[in-house]
């Protein structure tokens, strides 16, 4: 949702998070879950809390 709201493709997000497009794709398809380090990077990148990212509360 955040990636699409910002108009990013998976490759652009992967570059911003210093990971691979394949990992982004797997996360989005539910094949794998991001590890804690990746969760923190995502939070920083999108300026959201871990609670929000994990579906616990709004921005």
mmJSON file of the N, C-alpha and C atoms, coordinates in Angstrom:
{"data_MODEL":{"atom_site":{
"group_PDB":["ATOM","ATOM","ATOM","ATOM","ATOM","ATOM","ATOM","ATOM","ATOM","ATOM","ATOM","ATOM","ATOM","ATOM","ATOM","ATOM","ATOM","ATOM","ATOM","ATOM","ATOM","ATOM","ATOM","ATOM","ATOM","ATOM","ATOM","ATOM","ATOM","ATOM","ATOM","ATOM","ATOM","ATOM","ATOM","ATOM","ATOM","ATOM","ATOM","ATOM","ATOM","ATOM","ATOM","ATOM","ATOM","ATOM","ATOM","ATOM","ATOM","ATOM","ATOM","ATOM","ATOM","ATOM","ATOM","ATOM","ATOM","ATOM","ATOM","ATOM","ATOM","ATOM","ATOM","ATOM","ATOM","ATOM","ATOM","ATOM","ATOM","ATOM","ATOM","ATOM","ATOM","ATOM","ATOM","ATOM","ATOM","ATOM","ATOM","ATOM","ATOM","ATOM","ATOM","ATOM","ATOM","ATOM","ATOM","ATOM","ATOM","ATOM","ATOM","ATOM","ATOM","ATOM","ATOM","ATOM","ATOM","ATOM","ATOM","ATOM","ATOM","ATOM","ATOM","ATOM","ATOM","ATOM","ATOM","ATOM","ATOM","ATOM","ATOM","ATOM","ATOM","ATOM","ATOM","ATOM","ATOM","ATOM","ATOM","ATOM","ATOM","ATOM","ATOM","ATOM","ATOM","ATOM","ATOM","ATOM","ATOM","ATOM","ATOM","ATOM","ATOM","ATOM","ATOM","ATOM","ATOM","ATOM","ATOM","ATOM","ATOM","ATOM","ATOM","ATOM","ATOM","ATOM","ATOM","ATOM","ATOM","ATOM","ATOM","ATOM","ATOM","ATOM","ATOM","ATOM","ATOM","ATOM","ATOM","ATOM","ATOM","ATOM","ATOM","ATOM","ATOM","ATOM","ATOM","ATOM","ATOM","ATOM","ATOM","ATOM","ATOM","ATOM","ATOM","ATOM","ATOM"],
"id":[1,2,3,4,5,6,7,8,9,10,11,12,13,14,15,16,17,18,19,20,21,22,23,24,25,26,27,28,29,30,31,32,33,34,35,36,37,38,39,40,41,42,43,44,45,46,47,48,49,50,51,52,53,54,55,56,57,58,59,60,61,62,63,64,65,66,67,68,69,70,71,72,73,74,75,76,77,78,79,80,81,82,83,84,85,86,87,88,89,90,91,92,93,94,95,96,97,98,99,100,101,102,103,104,105,106,107,108,109,110,111,112,113,114,115,116,117,118,119,120,121,122,123,124,125,126,127,128,129,130,131,132,133,134,135,136,137,138,139,140,141,142,143,144,145,146,147,148,149,150,151,152,153,154,155,156,157,158,159,160,161,162,163,164,165,166,167,168,169,170,171,172,173,174,175,176,177],
"type_symbol":["N","C","C","N","C","C","N","C","C","N","C","C","N","C","C","N","C","C","N","C","C","N","C","C","N","C","C","N","C","C","N","C","C","N","C","C","N","C","C","N","C","C","N","C","C","N","C","C","N","C","C","N","C","C","N","C","C","N","C","C","N","C","C","N","C","C","N","C","C","N","C","C","N","C","C","N","C","C","N","C","C","N","C","C","N","C","C","N","C","C","N","C","C","N","C","C","N","C","C","N","C","C","N","C","C","N","C","C","N","C","C","N","C","C","N","C","C","N","C","C","N","C","C","N","C","C","N","C","C","N","C","C","N","C","C","N","C","C","N","C","C","N","C","C","N","C","C","N","C","C","N","C","C","N","C","C","N","C","C","N","C","C","N","C","C","N","C","C","N","C","C","N","C","C","N","C","C"],
"label_atom_id":["N","CA","C","N","CA","C","N","CA","C","N","CA","C","N","CA","C","N","CA","C","N","CA","C","N","CA","C","N","CA","C","N","CA","C","N","CA","C","N","CA","C","N","CA","C","N","CA","C","N","CA","C","N","CA","C","N","CA","C","N","CA","C","N","CA","C","N","CA","C","N","CA","C","N","CA","C","N","CA","C","N","CA","C","N","CA","C","N","CA","C","N","CA","C","N","CA","C","N","CA","C","N","CA","C","N","CA","C","N","CA","C","N","CA","C","N","CA","C","N","CA","C","N","CA","C","N","CA","C","N","CA","C","N","CA","C","N","CA","C","N","CA","C","N","CA","C","N","CA","C","N","CA","C","N","CA","C","N","CA","C","N","CA","C","N","CA","C","N","CA","C","N","CA","C","N","CA","C","N","CA","C","N","CA","C","N","CA","C","N","CA","C","N","CA","C","N","CA","C","N","CA","C","N","CA","C"],
"label_alt_id":[null,null,null,null,null,null,null,null,null,null,null,null,null,null,null,null,null,null,null,null,null,null,null,null,null,null,null,null,null,null,null,null,null,null,null,null,null,null,null,null,null,null,null,null,null,null,null,null,null,null,null,null,null,null,null,null,null,null,null,null,null,null,null,null,null,null,null,null,null,null,null,null,null,null,null,null,null,null,null,null,null,null,null,null,null,null,null,null,null,null,null,null,null,null,null,null,null,null,null,null,null,null,null,null,null,null,null,null,null,null,null,null,null,null,null,null,null,null,null,null,null,null,null,null,null,null,null,null,null,null,null,null,null,null,null,null,null,null,null,null,null,null,null,null,null,null,null,null,null,null,null,null,null,null,null,null,null,null,null,null,null,null,null,null,null,null,null,null,null,null,null,null,null,null,null,null,null],
"label_comp_id":["UNK","UNK","UNK","UNK","UNK","UNK","UNK","UNK","UNK","UNK","UNK","UNK","UNK","UNK","UNK","UNK","UNK","UNK","UNK","UNK","UNK","UNK","UNK","UNK","UNK","UNK","UNK","UNK","UNK","UNK","UNK","UNK","UNK","UNK","UNK","UNK","UNK","UNK","UNK","UNK","UNK","UNK","UNK","UNK","UNK","UNK","UNK","UNK","UNK","UNK","UNK","UNK","UNK","UNK","UNK","UNK","UNK","UNK","UNK","UNK","UNK","UNK","UNK","UNK","UNK","UNK","UNK","UNK","UNK","UNK","UNK","UNK","UNK","UNK","UNK","UNK","UNK","UNK","UNK","UNK","UNK","UNK","UNK","UNK","UNK","UNK","UNK","UNK","UNK","UNK","UNK","UNK","UNK","UNK","UNK","UNK","UNK","UNK","UNK","UNK","UNK","UNK","UNK","UNK","UNK","UNK","UNK","UNK","UNK","UNK","UNK","UNK","UNK","UNK","UNK","UNK","UNK","UNK","UNK","UNK","UNK","UNK","UNK","UNK","UNK","UNK","UNK","UNK","UNK","UNK","UNK","UNK","UNK","UNK","UNK","UNK","UNK","UNK","UNK","UNK","UNK","UNK","UNK","UNK","UNK","UNK","UNK","UNK","UNK","UNK","UNK","UNK","UNK","UNK","UNK","UNK","UNK","UNK","UNK","UNK","UNK","UNK","UNK","UNK","UNK","UNK","UNK","UNK","UNK","UNK","UNK","UNK","UNK","UNK","UNK","UNK","UNK"],
"label_asym_id":["A","A","A","A","A","A","A","A","A","A","A","A","A","A","A","A","A","A","A","A","A","A","A","A","A","A","A","A","A","A","A","A","A","A","A","A","A","A","A","A","A","A","A","A","A","A","A","A","A","A","A","A","A","A","A","A","A","A","A","A","A","A","A","A","A","A","A","A","A","A","A","A","A","A","A","A","A","A","A","A","A","A","A","A","A","A","A","A","A","A","A","A","A","A","A","A","A","A","A","A","A","A","A","A","A","A","A","A","A","A","A","A","A","A","A","A","A","A","A","A","A","A","A","A","A","A","A","A","A","A","A","A","A","A","A","A","A","A","A","A","A","A","A","A","A","A","A","A","A","A","A","A","A","A","A","A","A","A","A","A","A","A","A","A","A","A","A","A","A","A","A","A","A","A","A","A","A"],
"label_entity_id":["1","1","1","1","1","1","1","1","1","1","1","1","1","1","1","1","1","1","1","1","1","1","1","1","1","1","1","1","1","1","1","1","1","1","1","1","1","1","1","1","1","1","1","1","1","1","1","1","1","1","1","1","1","1","1","1","1","1","1","1","1","1","1","1","1","1","1","1","1","1","1","1","1","1","1","1","1","1","1","1","1","1","1","1","1","1","1","1","1","1","1","1","1","1","1","1","1","1","1","1","1","1","1","1","1","1","1","1","1","1","1","1","1","1","1","1","1","1","1","1","1","1","1","1","1","1","1","1","1","1","1","1","1","1","1","1","1","1","1","1","1","1","1","1","1","1","1","1","1","1","1","1","1","1","1","1","1","1","1","1","1","1","1","1","1","1","1","1","1","1","1","1","1","1","1","1","1"],
"label_seq_id":[1,1,1,2,2,2,3,3,3,4,4,4,5,5,5,6,6,6,7,7,7,8,8,8,9,9,9,10,10,10,11,11,11,12,12,12,13,13,13,14,14,14,15,15,15,16,16,16,17,17,17,18,18,18,19,19,19,20,20,20,21,21,21,22,22,22,23,23,23,24,24,24,25,25,25,26,26,26,27,27,27,28,28,28,29,29,29,30,30,30,31,31,31,32,32,32,33,33,33,34,34,34,35,35,35,36,36,36,37,37,37,38,38,38,39,39,39,40,40,40,41,41,41,42,42,42,43,43,43,44,44,44,45,45,45,46,46,46,47,47,47,48,48,48,49,49,49,50,50,50,51,51,51,52,52,52,53,53,53,54,54,54,55,55,55,56,56,56,57,57,57,58,58,58,59,59,59],
"pdbx_PDB_ins_code":[null,null,null,null,null,null,null,null,null,null,null,null,null,null,null,null,null,null,null,null,null,null,null,null,null,null,null,null,null,null,null,null,null,null,null,null,null,null,null,null,null,null,null,null,null,null,null,null,null,null,null,null,null,null,null,null,null,null,null,null,null,null,null,null,null,null,null,null,null,null,null,null,null,null,null,null,null,null,null,null,null,null,null,null,null,null,null,null,null,null,null,null,null,null,null,null,null,null,null,null,null,null,null,null,null,null,null,null,null,null,null,null,null,null,null,null,null,null,null,null,null,null,null,null,null,null,null,null,null,null,null,null,null,null,null,null,null,null,null,null,null,null,null,null,null,null,null,null,null,null,null,null,null,null,null,null,null,null,null,null,null,null,null,null,null,null,null,null,null,null,null,null,null,null,null,null,null],
"Cartn_x":[0.823,0.0,0.879,1.865,2.731,3.52,4.002,4.78,3.924,2.711,1.83,1.411,1.151,0.791,1.891,3.125,4.263,4.64,3.934,4.195,5.506,5.923,7.188,6.933,7.856,7.791,8.646,8.592,9.315,10.821,11.351,12.789,13.227,12.444,12.779,12.765,11.767,11.708,12.874,13.172,14.299,15.596,15.805,17.004,17.029,15.89,15.814,16.046,15.676,15.846,17.136,17.873,19.114,18.86,17.859,17.523,17.228,16.625,16.354,14.881,14.616,13.241,12.521,13.223,12.623,12.085,12.861,12.388,11.116,11.098,9.91,8.716,8.909,7.85,7.354,8.256,7.876,7.119,7.549,6.831,5.407,5.275,3.962,3.036,3.582,2.77,2.524,3.163,2.988,3.788,4.768,5.609,6.612,7.078,7.995,7.605,8.176,7.966,9.304,9.294,10.548,11.074,12.399,13.005,12.972,13.377,13.268,14.096,15.261,16.1,15.38,14.77,14.03,12.814,12.123,10.975,11.403,12.518,13.008,13.381,13.98,14.321,13.066,12.046,10.786,10.156,10.16,9.614,10.333,11.638,12.424,12.166,12.14,11.968,10.638,9.561,8.231,7.811,8.683,8.403,7.092,6.99,5.837,6.359,5.481,5.87,5.787,6.461,6.367,4.94,4.287,2.894,2.019,2.197,1.42,1.746,3.017,3.444,2.886,2.788,2.282,0.77,0.106,-1.337,-1.958,-1.169,-1.663,-2.329,-1.945,-2.612,-2.296,-3.04,-2.871,-1.564,-1.218,-0.011,0.177],
"Cartn_y":[-1.184,0.0,1.263,1.31,2.494,2.681,1.583,1.665,2.262,1.781,2.263,3.708,4.075,5.465,6.429,5.992,6.855,6.749,5.903,5.769,5.066,4.181,3.457,2.079,1.642,0.248,-0.569,-1.874,-2.73,-2.51,-2.273,-2.06,-0.778,0.277,1.539,1.376,0.68,0.45,-0.42,-1.449,-2.318,-1.527,-0.635,0.211,1.086,1.662,2.519,1.769,0.491,-0.324,-1.138,-1.013,-1.77,-3.272,-3.718,-5.135,-5.472,-6.607,-7.02,-6.864,-6.725,-6.652,-7.957,-9.07,-10.369,-10.43,-9.89,-9.877,-9.047,-7.881,-7.029,-7.801,-8.451,-9.224,-10.335,-11.069,-12.154,-11.617,-10.477,-9.881,-9.531,-8.905,-8.462,-9.628,-10.724,-11.905,-12.774,-12.449,-13.231,-14.515,-14.64,-15.843,-15.852,-14.664,-14.524,-13.268,-13.137,-11.955,-11.231,-9.902,-9.185,-9.45,-9.524,-9.682,-8.337,-8.333,-7.121,-5.968,-6.265,-5.207,-4.593,-5.426,-4.924,-4.119,-4.578,-3.834,-2.435,-2.353,-1.044,-0.156,-0.74,0.032,0.544,-0.298,0.106,1.258,1.134,2.203,3.523,3.473,4.687,5.249,4.388,4.815,5.541,4.982,5.557,6.475,6.624,7.473,7.077,5.786,5.257,4.435,4.188,3.385,1.896,1.098,-0.359,-0.815,-0.163,-0.503,-0.318,0.792,1.021,-0.037,-0.278,-1.225,-2.62,-2.972,-4.288,-4.31,-3.194,-3.138,-2.902,-2.358,-2.159,-0.809,0.234,1.532,2.412,3.511,4.437,5.189,5.872,6.684,7.314],
"Cartn_z":[0.0,0.0,0.0,0.898,0.967,-0.319,-0.874,-2.116,-3.227,-3.357,-4.416,-4.195,-2.933,-2.628,-3.04,-2.942,-3.292,-4.762,-5.504,-6.933,-7.248,-6.368,-6.556,-7.15,-7.998,-8.406,-7.442,-7.565,-6.626,-6.684,-7.851,-7.989,-7.301,-7.444,-6.78,-5.263,-4.75,-3.307,-2.855,-3.608,-3.264,-3.199,-4.146,-4.131,-2.88,-2.526,-1.346,-0.045,-0.032,1.175,1.148,0.071,-0.111,-0.001,-0.767,-0.838,-2.288,-2.534,-3.906,-4.25,-5.517,-6.001,-5.695,-5.766,-5.485,-4.045,-3.085,-1.697,-1.565,-2.208,-2.168,-2.725,-3.851,-4.478,-3.552,-2.938,-2.029,-0.814,-0.276,0.855,0.441,-0.713,-1.16,-1.49,-1.968,-2.282,-1.049,0.066,1.278,1.312,0.412,0.392,1.54,1.921,3.055,3.822,5.002,5.836,5.994,6.052,6.276,7.687,7.807,9.133,9.857,11.1,11.924,11.361,10.823,10.242,9.038,8.224,7.063,7.493,8.533,9.044,9.478,10.178,10.617,9.432,8.403,7.206,6.51,6.432,5.804,6.588,7.909,8.757,8.526,8.496,8.268,6.873,5.889,4.501,4.316,4.882,4.711,5.856,6.843,8.004,8.69,8.987,9.723,10.89,11.857,13.011,12.668,13.455,13.301,13.592,14.549,14.842,13.604,12.913,11.7,10.661,10.445,9.43,9.709,10.97,11.357,11.544,11.201,11.235,12.597,13.51,14.88,15.1,14.305,14.436,13.226,13.106,11.987,12.095,11.002,10.949,12.29],
"occupancy":[1.0,1.0,1.0,1.0,1.0,1.0,1.0,1.0,1.0,1.0,1.0,1.0,1.0,1.0,1.0,1.0,1.0,1.0,1.0,1.0,1.0,1.0,1.0,1.0,1.0,1.0,1.0,1.0,1.0,1.0,1.0,1.0,1.0,1.0,1.0,1.0,1.0,1.0,1.0,1.0,1.0,1.0,1.0,1.0,1.0,1.0,1.0,1.0,1.0,1.0,1.0,1.0,1.0,1.0,1.0,1.0,1.0,1.0,1.0,1.0,1.0,1.0,1.0,1.0,1.0,1.0,1.0,1.0,1.0,1.0,1.0,1.0,1.0,1.0,1.0,1.0,1.0,1.0,1.0,1.0,1.0,1.0,1.0,1.0,1.0,1.0,1.0,1.0,1.0,1.0,1.0,1.0,1.0,1.0,1.0,1.0,1.0,1.0,1.0,1.0,1.0,1.0,1.0,1.0,1.0,1.0,1.0,1.0,1.0,1.0,1.0,1.0,1.0,1.0,1.0,1.0,1.0,1.0,1.0,1.0,1.0,1.0,1.0,1.0,1.0,1.0,1.0,1.0,1.0,1.0,1.0,1.0,1.0,1.0,1.0,1.0,1.0,1.0,1.0,1.0,1.0,1.0,1.0,1.0,1.0,1.0,1.0,1.0,1.0,1.0,1.0,1.0,1.0,1.0,1.0,1.0,1.0,1.0,1.0,1.0,1.0,1.0,1.0,1.0,1.0,1.0,1.0,1.0,1.0,1.0,1.0,1.0,1.0,1.0,1.0,1.0,1.0],
"B_iso_or_equiv":[0.0,0.0,0.0,0.0,0.0,0.0,0.0,0.0,0.0,0.0,0.0,0.0,0.0,0.0,0.0,0.0,0.0,0.0,0.0,0.0,0.0,0.0,0.0,0.0,0.0,0.0,0.0,0.0,0.0,0.0,0.0,0.0,0.0,0.0,0.0,0.0,0.0,0.0,0.0,0.0,0.0,0.0,0.0,0.0,0.0,0.0,0.0,0.0,0.0,0.0,0.0,0.0,0.0,0.0,0.0,0.0,0.0,0.0,0.0,0.0,0.0,0.0,0.0,0.0,0.0,0.0,0.0,0.0,0.0,0.0,0.0,0.0,0.0,0.0,0.0,0.0,0.0,0.0,0.0,0.0,0.0,0.0,0.0,0.0,0.0,0.0,0.0,0.0,0.0,0.0,0.0,0.0,0.0,0.0,0.0,0.0,0.0,0.0,0.0,0.0,0.0,0.0,0.0,0.0,0.0,0.0,0.0,0.0,0.0,0.0,0.0,0.0,0.0,0.0,0.0,0.0,0.0,0.0,0.0,0.0,0.0,0.0,0.0,0.0,0.0,0.0,0.0,0.0,0.0,0.0,0.0,0.0,0.0,0.0,0.0,0.0,0.0,0.0,0.0,0.0,0.0,0.0,0.0,0.0,0.0,0.0,0.0,0.0,0.0,0.0,0.0,0.0,0.0,0.0,0.0,0.0,0.0,0.0,0.0,0.0,0.0,0.0,0.0,0.0,0.0,0.0,0.0,0.0,0.0,0.0,0.0,0.0,0.0,0.0,0.0,0.0,0.0],
"pdbx_formal_charge":[null,null,null,null,null,null,null,null,null,null,null,null,null,null,null,null,null,null,null,null,null,null,null,null,null,null,null,null,null,null,null,null,null,null,null,null,null,null,null,null,null,null,null,null,null,null,null,null,null,null,null,null,null,null,null,null,null,null,null,null,null,null,null,null,null,null,null,null,null,null,null,null,null,null,null,null,null,null,null,null,null,null,null,null,null,null,null,null,null,null,null,null,null,null,null,null,null,null,null,null,null,null,null,null,null,null,null,null,null,null,null,null,null,null,null,null,null,null,null,null,null,null,null,null,null,null,null,null,null,null,null,null,null,null,null,null,null,null,null,null,null,null,null,null,null,null,null,null,null,null,null,null,null,null,null,null,null,null,null,null,null,null,null,null,null,null,null,null,null,null,null,null,null,null,null,null,null],
"auth_seq_id":[1,1,1,2,2,2,3,3,3,4,4,4,5,5,5,6,6,6,7,7,7,8,8,8,9,9,9,10,10,10,11,11,11,12,12,12,13,13,13,14,14,14,15,15,15,16,16,16,17,17,17,18,18,18,19,19,19,20,20,20,21,21,21,22,22,22,23,23,23,24,24,24,25,25,25,26,26,26,27,27,27,28,28,28,29,29,29,30,30,30,31,31,31,32,32,32,33,33,33,34,34,34,35,35,35,36,36,36,37,37,37,38,38,38,39,39,39,40,40,40,41,41,41,42,42,42,43,43,43,44,44,44,45,45,45,46,46,46,47,47,47,48,48,48,49,49,49,50,50,50,51,51,51,52,52,52,53,53,53,54,54,54,55,55,55,56,56,56,57,57,57,58,58,58,59,59,59],
"auth_comp_id":["UNK","UNK","UNK","UNK","UNK","UNK","UNK","UNK","UNK","UNK","UNK","UNK","UNK","UNK","UNK","UNK","UNK","UNK","UNK","UNK","UNK","UNK","UNK","UNK","UNK","UNK","UNK","UNK","UNK","UNK","UNK","UNK","UNK","UNK","UNK","UNK","UNK","UNK","UNK","UNK","UNK","UNK","UNK","UNK","UNK","UNK","UNK","UNK","UNK","UNK","UNK","UNK","UNK","UNK","UNK","UNK","UNK","UNK","UNK","UNK","UNK","UNK","UNK","UNK","UNK","UNK","UNK","UNK","UNK","UNK","UNK","UNK","UNK","UNK","UNK","UNK","UNK","UNK","UNK","UNK","UNK","UNK","UNK","UNK","UNK","UNK","UNK","UNK","UNK","UNK","UNK","UNK","UNK","UNK","UNK","UNK","UNK","UNK","UNK","UNK","UNK","UNK","UNK","UNK","UNK","UNK","UNK","UNK","UNK","UNK","UNK","UNK","UNK","UNK","UNK","UNK","UNK","UNK","UNK","UNK","UNK","UNK","UNK","UNK","UNK","UNK","UNK","UNK","UNK","UNK","UNK","UNK","UNK","UNK","UNK","UNK","UNK","UNK","UNK","UNK","UNK","UNK","UNK","UNK","UNK","UNK","UNK","UNK","UNK","UNK","UNK","UNK","UNK","UNK","UNK","UNK","UNK","UNK","UNK","UNK","UNK","UNK","UNK","UNK","UNK","UNK","UNK","UNK","UNK","UNK","UNK","UNK","UNK","UNK","UNK","UNK","UNK"],
"auth_asym_id":["A","A","A","A","A","A","A","A","A","A","A","A","A","A","A","A","A","A","A","A","A","A","A","A","A","A","A","A","A","A","A","A","A","A","A","A","A","A","A","A","A","A","A","A","A","A","A","A","A","A","A","A","A","A","A","A","A","A","A","A","A","A","A","A","A","A","A","A","A","A","A","A","A","A","A","A","A","A","A","A","A","A","A","A","A","A","A","A","A","A","A","A","A","A","A","A","A","A","A","A","A","A","A","A","A","A","A","A","A","A","A","A","A","A","A","A","A","A","A","A","A","A","A","A","A","A","A","A","A","A","A","A","A","A","A","A","A","A","A","A","A","A","A","A","A","A","A","A","A","A","A","A","A","A","A","A","A","A","A","A","A","A","A","A","A","A","A","A","A","A","A","A","A","A","A","A","A"],
"auth_atom_id":["N","CA","C","N","CA","C","N","CA","C","N","CA","C","N","CA","C","N","CA","C","N","CA","C","N","CA","C","N","CA","C","N","CA","C","N","CA","C","N","CA","C","N","CA","C","N","CA","C","N","CA","C","N","CA","C","N","CA","C","N","CA","C","N","CA","C","N","CA","C","N","CA","C","N","CA","C","N","CA","C","N","CA","C","N","CA","C","N","CA","C","N","CA","C","N","CA","C","N","CA","C","N","CA","C","N","CA","C","N","CA","C","N","CA","C","N","CA","C","N","CA","C","N","CA","C","N","CA","C","N","CA","C","N","CA","C","N","CA","C","N","CA","C","N","CA","C","N","CA","C","N","CA","C","N","CA","C","N","CA","C","N","CA","C","N","CA","C","N","CA","C","N","CA","C","N","CA","C","N","CA","C","N","CA","C","N","CA","C","N","CA","C","N","CA","C","N","CA","C","N","CA","C","N","CA","C"],
"pdbx_PDB_model_num":[1,1,1,1,1,1,1,1,1,1,1,1,1,1,1,1,1,1,1,1,1,1,1,1,1,1,1,1,1,1,1,1,1,1,1,1,1,1,1,1,1,1,1,1,1,1,1,1,1,1,1,1,1,1,1,1,1,1,1,1,1,1,1,1,1,1,1,1,1,1,1,1,1,1,1,1,1,1,1,1,1,1,1,1,1,1,1,1,1,1,1,1,1,1,1,1,1,1,1,1,1,1,1,1,1,1,1,1,1,1,1,1,1,1,1,1,1,1,1,1,1,1,1,1,1,1,1,1,1,1,1,1,1,1,1,1,1,1,1,1,1,1,1,1,1,1,1,1,1,1,1,1,1,1,1,1,1,1,1,1,1,1,1,1,1,1,1,1,1,1,1,1,1,1,1,1,1]
}}}
